[in-house]
Amino acid sequence: MISQWFSVTRTIGLAAYAVSLLSCLMRWAKCRQDRQSGRIFAVLTSVQLALLLDMAFDWRWKLHDYGMRVAMMRGIYGERRAPQLLTLEVMAAILFVAVAMVLYRFRHRVGATLALTGTMLSVGLWCSEALSYHFFDRILYVMVGKAMLVSFLWCGLALVTCLGVWKDGSSG
């Protein structure tokens, strides 16, 4: 059990979200120190903290397991593929619209746009993992060396968030 908790995949995710959390927290503190509005970074800090805690405590899988148990009790677990796919499509559409809105709203703040987009895509990835559509899972959980592909996606999205936070801080 403890070796599973300290898997390479989880360690990469914990490190990635810890760094992005620290980056957002430091930027938020800097905004407060400079008496600037740091609401964006307060929100990003909260979301990054939630992603880190999820990584540590597997909330997305506990949510998935709960949904699976409910579906099995109701006898509809075997009919999950079409609703899962539809849910993924709706989530992707919502994510696309949200990113488009961020691109428009923060068009003059490239760093904030990057940070928000990286975090929103991380939340989208979290949602897709909690939903656990089999075809998507087969891609996310393929082994790349000693880690699963999903860990590199977590790392990349956390890096995009950090890059955006840094860029926003350096342009101010």
C-alpha positions as CSV (number, residue, x, y, z in Angstrom):
1,M,0.0,0.0,0.0
2,I,2.7,2.5,1.0
3,S,4.7,1.6,-2.2
4,Q,1.7,2.4,-4.3
5,W,1.3,5.7,-2.6
6,F,4.9,6.6,-3.4
7,S,4.7,5.5,-7.1
8,V,6.7,7.4,-9.6
9,T,3.5,8.6,-11.2
10,R,2.1,10.0,-8.0
11,T,5.4,11.5,-7.0
12,I,5.6,13.4,-10.3
13,G,2.0,14.7,-9.8
14,L,2.7,15.7,-6.2
15,A,5.9,17.6,-7.1
16,A,4.2,19.3,-10.1
17,Y,1.2,20.5,-8.2
18,A,3.3,21.5,-5.2
19,V,5.5,23.7,-7.4
20,S,2.6,25.3,-9.1
21,L,0.8,25.8,-5.8
22,L,3.9,27.5,-4.4
23,S,4.3,29.6,-7.6
24,C,0.6,30.8,-7.4
25,L,0.9,31.4,-3.6
26,M,4.1,33.5,-4.0
27,R,2.5,35.6,-6.8
28,W,-0.6,36.1,-4.7
29,A,1.5,37.2,-1.7
30,K,3.5,39.6,-4.0
31,C,0.2,41.1,-5.3
32,R,-1.0,41.7,-1.7
33,Q,2.4,43.2,-0.8
34,D,2.2,45.6,-3.8
35,R,-1.4,46.3,-3.0
36,Q,-2.5,45.0,-6.4
37,S,-5.6,42.9,-7.0
38,G,-4.5,39.3,-6.7
39,R,-7.9,37.7,-7.0
40,I,-6.8,35.6,-10.0
41,F,-3.9,34.2,-8.0
42,A,-6.0,33.6,-4.9
43,V,-8.3,31.5,-7.1
44,L,-5.4,29.8,-8.8
45,T,-3.8,29.1,-5.4
46,S,-7.0,27.5,-4.1
47,V,-7.4,25.3,-7.2
48,Q,-3.7,24.2,-7.2
49,L,-4.1,23.3,-3.5
50,A,-7.2,21.2,-4.3
51,L,-5.3,19.5,-7.1
52,L,-2.4,18.8,-4.8
53,L,-4.6,17.4,-2.1
54,D,-6.4,15.3,-4.7
55,M,-3.1,13.9,-5.8
56,A,-2.3,13.0,-2.2
57,F,-5.7,11.6,-1.2
58,D,-7.1,10.2,-4.5
59,W,-10.4,12.2,-4.3
60,R,-11.0,11.8,-8.1
61,W,-10.9,8.0,-7.7
62,K,-13.0,8.0,-4.6
63,L,-15.6,10.0,-6.5
64,H,-15.3,7.6,-9.4
65,D,-15.7,4.6,-7.2
66,Y,-18.8,6.1,-5.5
67,G,-20.4,6.7,-8.9
68,M,-19.5,3.2,-10.0
69,R,-21.1,1.7,-6.9
70,V,-24.3,3.7,-7.3
71,A,-24.5,2.7,-11.0
72,M,-23.9,-1.0,-10.1
73,M,-26.6,-0.8,-7.4
74,R,-29.1,0.6,-9.9
75,G,-28.1,-2.0,-12.5
76,I,-26.9,0.6,-15.1
77,Y,-23.1,0.2,-14.8
78,G,-23.0,-1.6,-18.2
79,E,-24.8,1.2,-19.9
80,R,-22.2,3.9,-18.9
81,R,-20.2,4.3,-22.1
82,A,-22.6,6.6,-24.0
83,P,-23.3,8.9,-21.0
84,Q,-19.6,9.0,-20.2
85,L,-18.7,10.0,-23.8
86,L,-21.5,12.6,-23.8
87,T,-20.3,14.0,-20.5
88,L,-16.7,14.2,-21.8
89,E,-18.0,16.0,-24.9
90,V,-20.0,18.5,-22.8
91,M,-17.0,19.0,-20.5
92,A,-14.7,19.6,-23.5
93,A,-17.1,22.2,-24.9
94,I,-17.4,24.0,-21.6
95,L,-13.6,24.0,-21.3
96,F,-13.2,25.3,-24.8
97,V,-15.7,28.2,-24.1
98,A,-14.0,28.9,-20.7
99,V,-10.5,29.1,-22.3
100,A,-11.9,31.3,-25.1
101,M,-13.4,33.6,-22.5
102,V,-10.1,33.8,-20.6
103,L,-8.2,34.5,-23.9
104,Y,-10.6,37.4,-24.5
105,R,-10.8,38.8,-21.0
106,F,-7.1,38.7,-20.3
107,R,-5.8,39.3,-23.9
108,H,-3.5,42.0,-22.6
109,R,-2.1,39.8,-19.8
110,V,-0.4,36.9,-21.5
111,G,0.9,35.5,-18.2
112,A,-2.4,35.5,-16.5
113,T,-3.9,33.9,-19.6
114,L,-1.3,31.1,-19.5
115,A,-1.7,30.5,-15.8
116,L,-5.5,30.4,-15.9
117,T,-5.4,28.1,-19.0
118,G,-2.9,25.7,-17.5
119,T,-5.0,25.4,-14.4
120,M,-8.3,25.1,-16.2
121,L,-6.8,22.3,-18.4
122,S,-5.6,20.6,-15.2
123,V,-9.2,20.7,-13.8
124,G,-10.4,19.3,-17.1
125,L,-7.9,16.5,-16.9
126,W,-9.0,15.9,-13.3
127,C,-12.7,15.7,-14.4
128,S,-11.9,13.3,-17.2
129,E,-10.0,11.0,-14.8
130,A,-12.9,11.1,-12.3
131,L,-15.2,10.2,-15.2
132,S,-12.8,7.4,-16.3
133,Y,-13.9,6.7,-19.8
134,H,-12.2,3.4,-20.8
135,F,-10.8,4.5,-24.1
136,F,-9.4,7.7,-22.6
137,D,-8.0,5.8,-19.6
138,R,-6.1,3.4,-22.0
139,I,-4.2,6.5,-23.3
140,L,-3.7,8.3,-20.0
141,Y,-2.4,5.3,-18.1
142,V,0.0,3.9,-20.6
143,M,3.5,3.5,-19.0
144,V,6.2,5.8,-20.3
145,G,9.3,4.5,-18.6
146,K,8.4,4.0,-14.9
147,A,5.6,6.6,-14.9
148,M,2.2,6.8,-16.6
149,L,1.6,9.3,-19.4
150,V,-0.9,11.2,-17.2
151,S,1.9,12.2,-14.9
152,F,3.7,14.0,-17.7
153,L,0.4,15.8,-18.6
154,W,0.1,16.9,-14.9
155,C,3.6,18.1,-15.0
156,G,3.2,20.0,-18.3
157,L,0.0,21.7,-17.2
158,A,1.6,22.7,-13.9
159,L,4.5,24.1,-15.8
160,V,2.2,26.1,-18.0
161,T,0.6,27.5,-14.9
162,C,4.0,28.3,-13.4
163,L,5.2,29.9,-16.6
164,G,2.1,32.1,-16.7
165,V,2.5,33.2,-13.1
166,W,6.2,34.0,-13.7
167,K,5.3,35.9,-16.9
168,D,2.6,37.9,-15.2
169,G,4.9,38.8,-12.4
170,S,7.7,39.9,-14.7
171,S,5.5,42.0,-16.9
172,G,4.1,44.1,-14.0
